[in-house]
Amino acid sequence: MTIINFFRKVKDKISKTALASVLPSNFFYFSHKGFCPCCEHDVVFRSHNSWLRDNFLCSNCGSIPRERFLIIVLEKYYPEWRTFHIHESSPGDRGTSLKLKKECEHYVSSQYYPNEKFGSNVCGHRNEDLENQTFDNEVFDIVITQDVMEHVYNPEKAFKEISRTLKKNGAHIFTVPLVNKFKSSEVWATKGYDNRPFFQKTPEFHLNPVDSEGSPVTMHWGYDIVDFIKASSGMDTTIEYLNDLNFGIRAEFIEVLVSRKP
């Protein structure tokens, strides 16, 4: 019996335990039974890739760890969120975004289409630039962004605009990979004269559901993002962390941030 066949035979017999093999990456396997906060079902969380952040999927709804954790944070601090006015920038089509769309009474989604009129409806979303929003002042109880703030060219302006659109005591709840951790945050790219990214470091792009070229990474954030947000917008920010396989929350850069408008 080959070692691969051996692992295939025993992996389902390991009760409530993840099997993270030391086999080649194309045979990586990790699983755990638990409860998904997004779809609210008993499920199995599985990954066939060692990068759990994007691959540790719910067997029912396909959500990933950071999406599940964001819902836990939302429920923890704002259990009445379903009646709130919520704006989500750059939503996905699963996990947190799908749950908000289905269950939130006053949910508004926006995407960024630079060649279309801002404030208009494009492909079912409001067209908005986070740095120059068309929303009125103090209209939202909560603003949600998921892995967006590492892609804006002027994050100072974006955080200020988010605060402007939030009601008093409102909150920006968001995920962003804090890749620099205790190191200072770094500008990774600026906007060039042709509106193309001018990279200060190695060019880096992430997937973008509305742009086949992807989104350029403009910032490598560290924990000092808390001070940056305070200086930019006056909002106080806490960083939430959780490592709980029972909710399928185990991954790299799993933090959820909560910025509150005073």
C-alpha positions as CSV (number, residue, x, y, z in Angstrom):
1,M,0.0,0.0,0.0
2,T,1.4,3.4,-0.9
3,I,1.5,6.1,1.7
4,I,-1.0,8.2,-0.3
5,N,-3.5,5.3,-0.3
6,F,-2.9,4.8,3.4
7,F,-3.8,8.4,4.2
8,R,-6.9,8.1,2.0
9,K,-8.0,5.1,3.9
10,V,-7.6,6.5,7.4
11,K,-8.5,10.1,7.0
12,D,-12.2,9.6,7.6
13,K,-11.6,7.6,10.7
14,I,-10.0,10.4,12.7
15,S,-12.9,11.7,14.8
16,K,-13.2,15.5,14.9
17,T,-9.5,15.8,14.0
18,A,-8.0,17.6,11.1
19,L,-5.6,15.7,8.8
20,A,-2.9,18.0,7.6
21,S,-0.7,15.7,5.6
22,V,3.0,16.2,5.0
23,L,2.5,14.8,1.5
24,P,3.1,17.0,-1.6
25,S,1.0,20.1,-1.8
26,N,-1.3,18.6,-4.4
27,F,-2.5,16.1,-1.8
28,F,-2.9,18.5,1.1
29,Y,-6.0,17.6,3.1
30,F,-7.5,19.3,6.2
31,S,-11.0,18.8,7.5
32,H,-13.1,19.3,10.6
33,K,-16.8,19.0,11.6
34,G,-18.4,22.1,12.9
35,F,-21.1,24.8,12.7
36,C,-21.0,27.5,10.0
37,P,-22.0,31.0,11.2
38,C,-22.8,32.0,7.6
39,C,-25.3,29.4,6.6
40,E,-26.1,28.2,10.1
41,H,-25.7,24.5,9.4
42,D,-23.8,21.7,10.8
43,V,-21.1,21.1,8.2
44,V,-17.7,19.8,7.4
45,F,-15.0,22.4,6.7
46,R,-12.4,21.1,4.2
47,S,-9.3,22.4,2.4
48,H,-7.1,20.7,-0.2
49,N,-4.7,23.6,-0.1
50,S,-2.3,24.6,2.7
51,W,-3.4,28.3,2.3
52,L,-6.4,28.0,4.6
53,R,-7.4,31.7,4.3
54,D,-9.0,31.2,0.9
55,N,-9.4,27.4,0.7
56,F,-10.9,26.2,4.1
57,L,-14.4,25.9,2.7
58,C,-17.8,25.2,4.3
59,S,-19.2,22.1,2.7
60,N,-22.7,23.7,2.5
61,C,-22.2,27.4,1.5
62,G,-18.6,27.6,0.4
63,S,-17.7,30.4,2.9
64,I,-14.1,30.9,4.0
65,P,-12.7,31.5,7.5
66,R,-12.6,35.3,7.4
67,E,-16.2,35.5,6.2
68,R,-17.3,33.2,9.1
69,F,-15.4,35.2,11.6
70,L,-16.8,38.5,10.4
71,I,-20.3,37.2,11.0
72,I,-19.3,36.1,14.5
73,V,-18.0,39.6,15.3
74,L,-21.1,41.2,13.8
75,E,-23.4,39.1,15.9
76,K,-21.2,39.7,19.0
77,Y,-21.4,43.5,18.9
78,Y,-24.5,44.1,16.8
79,P,-27.0,41.3,17.2
80,E,-29.8,43.5,15.8
81,W,-27.9,44.0,12.6
82,R,-30.7,42.7,10.4
83,T,-32.7,45.9,11.0
84,F,-29.7,48.2,10.4
85,H,-28.8,50.2,7.4
86,I,-25.7,48.5,6.1
87,H,-23.4,49.4,3.2
88,E,-21.0,46.7,1.9
89,S,-18.3,47.8,-0.5
90,S,-17.1,45.2,-3.1
91,P,-19.2,42.2,-1.9
92,G,-18.7,38.7,-2.9
93,D,-21.4,36.1,-3.9
94,R,-21.2,33.8,-0.8
95,G,-20.6,33.8,2.9
96,T,-20.9,37.2,4.6
97,S,-22.1,39.1,1.6
98,L,-24.9,36.6,0.7
99,K,-26.1,36.4,4.3
100,L,-26.3,40.2,4.5
101,K,-28.1,40.5,1.2
102,K,-30.7,37.8,2.2
103,E,-31.2,38.8,5.9
104,C,-30.5,42.5,6.3
105,E,-33.6,44.7,5.8
106,H,-31.7,47.8,4.6
107,Y,-28.6,46.4,2.8
108,V,-26.8,48.4,0.1
109,S,-24.0,46.9,-1.9
110,S,-21.5,48.9,-4.0
111,Q,-18.8,48.1,-6.5
112,Y,-16.2,50.3,-8.2
113,Y,-16.7,50.9,-11.9
114,P,-14.4,53.8,-12.8
115,N,-15.8,54.4,-16.3
116,E,-19.4,54.6,-15.2
117,K,-21.3,57.4,-13.4
118,F,-20.8,57.3,-9.7
119,G,-24.0,57.0,-7.6
120,S,-25.7,55.1,-10.5
121,N,-26.8,51.4,-10.5
122,V,-24.4,49.2,-12.4
123,C,-24.9,45.4,-12.7
124,G,-27.1,45.4,-9.6
125,H,-24.7,47.4,-7.4
126,R,-24.4,51.1,-6.6
127,N,-21.3,52.5,-8.3
128,E,-19.1,54.1,-5.6
129,D,-15.5,55.1,-5.1
130,L,-14.6,54.6,-1.4
131,E,-12.4,57.7,-1.5
132,N,-15.2,59.9,-3.0
133,Q,-18.6,58.5,-2.0
134,T,-21.9,60.0,-3.2
135,F,-23.8,58.9,-0.1
136,D,-25.1,61.6,2.3
137,N,-23.6,62.1,5.7
138,E,-24.5,59.7,8.5
139,V,-26.8,57.3,6.7
140,F,-25.4,53.9,7.7
141,D,-25.2,52.0,11.0
142,I,-22.5,49.7,9.7
143,V,-20.1,49.7,6.8
144,I,-18.6,46.3,5.8
145,T,-15.5,45.8,3.7
146,Q,-13.8,42.4,3.1
147,D,-10.2,42.6,1.9
148,V,-10.7,46.0,0.3
149,M,-8.5,48.4,2.3
150,E,-5.3,46.9,1.0
151,H,-6.4,48.0,-2.5
152,V,-7.2,51.7,-2.1
153,Y,-4.7,54.3,-3.3
154,N,-5.6,56.9,-0.6
155,P,-6.7,54.9,2.5
156,E,-6.6,58.1,4.6
157,K,-9.4,59.5,2.5
158,A,-11.3,56.2,2.3
159,F,-11.4,55.8,6.1
160,K,-12.5,59.5,6.4
161,E,-15.3,58.9,3.9
162,I,-16.4,55.8,5.6
163,S,-16.6,57.7,8.9
164,R,-18.6,60.5,7.2
165,T,-21.3,58.1,6.0
166,L,-21.6,56.3,9.4
167,K,-24.2,57.4,12.0
168,K,-23.0,58.4,15.4
169,N,-21.8,55.2,17.2
170,G,-21.8,53.4,13.9
171,A,-19.0,51.0,12.9
172,H,-16.8,49.9,10.1
173,I,-16.3,46.1,10.4
174,F,-13.8,44.8,8.0
175,T,-11.1,42.3,7.1
176,V,-7.7,43.2,5.8
177,P,-4.6,41.0,5.7
178,L,-2.2,42.5,8.4
179,V,0.8,41.0,6.6
180,N,3.3,43.3,8.3
181,K,2.1,42.5,11.8
182,F,4.4,44.4,14.3
183,K,6.3,46.1,11.5
184,S,5.2,49.5,10.2
185,S,2.6,49.6,7.4
186,E,4.1,50.1,4.0
187,V,2.8,51.8,0.9
188,W,3.1,49.1,-1.8
189,A,1.8,51.0,-4.8
190,T,0.6,54.5,-5.8
191,K,-1.5,55.6,-8.7
192,G,0.5,56.4,-11.8
193,Y,-0.2,59.2,-14.3
194,D,-2.2,56.8,-16.5
195,N,-4.2,55.6,-13.5
196,R,-2.2,52.4,-13.5
197,P,-0.5,51.2,-10.3
198,F,3.1,52.4,-9.8
199,F,4.6,49.7,-7.5
200,Q,7.2,50.7,-4.9
201,K,7.8,47.0,-4.3
202,T,7.2,43.7,-6.1
203,P,4.0,44.0,-8.1
204,E,1.1,42.2,-6.4
205,F,-2.5,41.7,-7.5
206,H,-5.5,40.0,-5.9
207,L,-8.6,38.6,-7.6
208,N,-11.3,41.1,-8.4
209,P,-14.8,39.8,-9.3
210,V,-15.5,42.9,-11.5
211,D,-12.1,43.3,-13.1
212,S,-10.3,40.5,-14.9
213,E,-6.9,42.3,-14.4
214,G,-7.3,42.0,-10.6
215,S,-6.9,44.6,-7.9
216,P,-3.4,46.0,-7.3
217,V,-2.1,45.7,-3.7
218,T,-1.5,49.3,-2.6
219,M,-0.8,48.7,1.1
220,H,0.9,46.2,3.3
221,W,-0.8,46.9,6.7
222,G,0.6,46.2,10.1
223,Y,-1.0,46.5,13.5
224,D,-0.3,50.2,13.4
225,I,-3.4,50.5,11.1
226,V,-5.2,51.3,14.4
227,D,-3.3,54.5,14.7
228,F,-3.7,55.3,11.0
229,I,-7.5,55.0,11.2
230,K,-7.6,57.2,14.4
231,A,-5.5,59.9,12.7
232,S,-7.5,59.7,9.5
233,S,-11.0,59.5,10.7
234,G,-11.2,59.9,14.5
235,M,-12.5,56.3,14.8
236,D,-11.2,54.0,17.5
237,T,-10.4,50.5,16.3
238,T,-10.1,47.1,17.9
239,I,-8.6,44.0,16.4
240,E,-10.5,40.8,16.9
241,Y,-8.8,37.4,16.7
242,L,-10.2,33.9,16.9
243,N,-8.8,30.4,16.3
244,D,-11.8,28.0,16.6
245,L,-12.1,25.0,14.4
246,N,-15.6,24.4,15.6
247,F,-16.6,27.4,13.5
248,G,-14.1,26.7,10.7
249,I,-12.0,29.6,11.8
250,R,-8.3,28.8,11.3
251,A,-6.3,30.7,8.8
252,E,-3.5,33.1,8.1
253,F,-4.2,36.8,8.7
254,I,-7.6,36.0,10.2
255,E,-8.2,39.3,12.1
256,V,-11.4,41.2,11.9
257,L,-11.2,44.9,12.7
258,V,-14.0,47.1,14.2
259,S,-13.7,50.9,13.9
260,R,-16.3,52.8,15.9
261,K,-17.4,56.3,15.2
262,P,-17.7,58.3,18.4
